[in-house]
Amino acid sequence: MKIDVNAVSKTFGTFRALDNINLNIKSGELISLLGPSGSGKTSLLRIIAGLEWPDSGDIRFDGEDALSLTVKERDVGFVFQHYALFRHLTVADNIAFGLRVRPRKVRKPEFAIRQKVEELLNLVQIASLADRYPSQLSGGQRQRVALARALAIEPRVLLLDEPFGALDAKVRKDLRRWLRGLHNELHVTSILVTHDQEEALEVSDRVVVMGHGKIEQVGTPSDVYDSPASAFVHDFIGESVALPITVENGVARVGERKLSINADGISGAARLFVRPHDIEIAQPGLSAIEGQVLAVRRFGPIHRVDISVPVDGGRTTIEASVPAGQEPKIGETLGLIPERYRVFAA
Amino acid sequence: MGHVMTSVSATILEAEFAAQASVIPRPVRTEPAPVRWALITIALSFLSLFIVLPLISVFQQAFSRGWEVYVAALVEPDAWHAIQLTLTASAISLVLNVAFGLVAAWSIAKFEFRGKGFLLTLIDLPFSVSPVVVGLVFVLLFGAQGFFGYWFIDNGYKIIFALPGIVLATVFVTFPFVARELIPLMQEQGTAEEEAAITLGASGWQTFLKVTLPNIKWALLYGVLLCNARAMGEFGAVSVVSGHIRGETNTMPLHVEILYNEYQFAAAFAVASLLALLALVTLILKSILEYRLAEDHKR
């Protein structure tokens, strides 16, 4: 199902949770809403589900006005961060819940419901847990039950609110890969809310980066990583080094020194963003950016080097990555050449 | 759920620590034995003096003139009427208070609105007001000279010195019990399960019956139990509004007082023993429910 979000705004008291959001979600894609807490991603998800109402704007499911539909009529499968399993029901009864509450006329006969539950238990690979209660399951198993329960009603869209947020790192990695595999099988339009960029970049077809109630960028995982559209996105996704610079008549300067970078279309105070692994270490004098090594730390195959660089009105510390074996000494002066960079107005 | 698990793991840690720290495992106690025994003795004697002894004496007095006098005191028409009236009044107030308690707990636990704190304070009001004052207030409102009294009397309804007045007073005195039991539990459980039910297509009523009610059933029963015990035993408020009309508006506690004032001790204690019995049954059921609640909490 195709979902269109048009000019949706929502405030809680004085807090602007969503500010004129426009988003088109394609049928069958897995799209992530990625942002720090308070960015409005969960509010947007809950508005799409019908658990909350926007102050203005509209939501369309395949062109049909969704705001005139109740939660019940929207046919959404919702997976909650803390599972929200019915604690007094077994796993099988939890999964069957959505099928059993249907009006008698459209309800499947009991044997068909049992059969469907069994299929779903197999699909989410927890067939042996059918008679357990939620309290007897691990977090990962609970989330599988929650997913099976949401899928049981054959929803038109699957909404996942930080589904792996309460799990430990290893489990969440396994589970999100498994979810991606499942999506490839089922092709149900899915919206995943997460604050974990690794998760968003790994599983989604497209990523929506949100900050302060606004959409900062929509694109494929490579788009948002390689070509961040704003300073916020560059800062939020992946590791970033930000250096304050000034641009006058197309000439960029860091501190007193001229910088040979392309800063088209920007004038005045700006920030130079570089990924730590895109900074090349050079002999001093060859580069406009020079600094003193403050600290060297080992991270697996690379060294992280903290370098203190003079800028306008003081010094700033930036972090560069250096392959093991080529690490500089503390106190040494180094030249730094940004190989790939982006400049955003400050 | 979280804090239960933490305390369990903490206990395990302590146990391991204790095992490592000393070669001979020894239970950790701070007070010397005499102090411990003295404290336990004081607590037990206090309990026997103020609770067990009076309870025994109630039954002893009730049967002091034999089984026949005991039964006769209970089947005597005025006593029998008092028992029926008590059962009726508490049954009605129970139904009203369960409905009110559920609505109040639901709105406080699941919605955000202005005046929530005020509503919470109001629910506790009956705990802090003397029941006699409550009775007087109802007399002022619904009595012959009362605020609403004229209208009701003109239209042929008798509130004060009749069953409705007794029910009103009982409801007022007992309405915190159900709400108070439910609010913390419902607050802790939050709205996630209800939201899940709704997204799965359940109607509001189905959500209540299949999700909310099963989650609160033991706490609800617990509240009902306490509410019932208090309703049957209520004296002060009911005493003011009932008018003590024998065979008409006397409840069991009022009947006990009348018999006692008339020096019919065996009869008075016979009726009183029924109330004491109620207290004992309540106590047993309460322990069972507390056990179930704790079991539920472990989930």
Boltz contact constraints between the chains, C-beta under 6 A:
constraints:
  - contact:
      token1: [A, 51]
      token2: [B, 195]
      max_distance: 6.0
  - contact:
      token1: [A, 71]
      token2: [B, 198]
      max_distance: 6.0
  - contact:
      token1: [A, 71]
      token2: [B, 199]
      max_distance: 6.0
  - contact:
      token1: [A, 72]
      token2: [B, 201]
      max_distance: 6.0
  - contact:
      token1: [A, 76]
      token2: [B, 199]
      max_distance: 6.0
  - contact:
      token1: [A, 78]
      token2: [B, 199]
      max_distance: 6.0
  - contact:
      token1: [A, 80]
      token2: [B, 192]
      max_distance: 6.0
  - contact:
      token1: [A, 84]
      token2: [B, 192]
      max_distance: 6.0
  - contact:
      token1: [A, 84]
      token2: [B, 193]
      max_distance: 6.0
  - contact:
      token1: [A, 84]
      token2: [B, 196]
      max_distance: 6.0
  - contact:
      token1: [A, 86]
      token2: [B, 193]
      max_distance: 6.0
  - contact:
      token1: [A, 86]
      token2: [B, 211]
      max_distance: 6.0
  - contact:
      token1: [A, 87]
      token2: [B, 299]
      max_distance: 6.0
  - contact:
      token1: [A, 88]
      token2: [B, 214]
      max_distance: 6.0
  - contact:
      token1: [A, 97]
      token2: [B, 200]
      max_distance: 6.0
  - contact:
      token1: [A, 98]
      token2: [B, 200]
      max_distance: 6.0
  - contact:
      token1: [A, 98]
      token2: [B, 201]
      max_distance: 6.0
  - contact:
      token1: [A, 101]
      token2: [B, 201]
      max_distance: 6.0
  - contact:
      token1: [A, 101]
      token2: [B, 202]
      max_distance: 6.0
  - contact:
      token1: [A, 101]
      token2: [B, 206]
      max_distance: 6.0
  - contact:
      token1: [A, 135]
      token2: [B, 299]
      max_distance: 6.0
  - contact:
      token1: [A, 153]
      token2: [B, 200]
      max_distance: 6.0
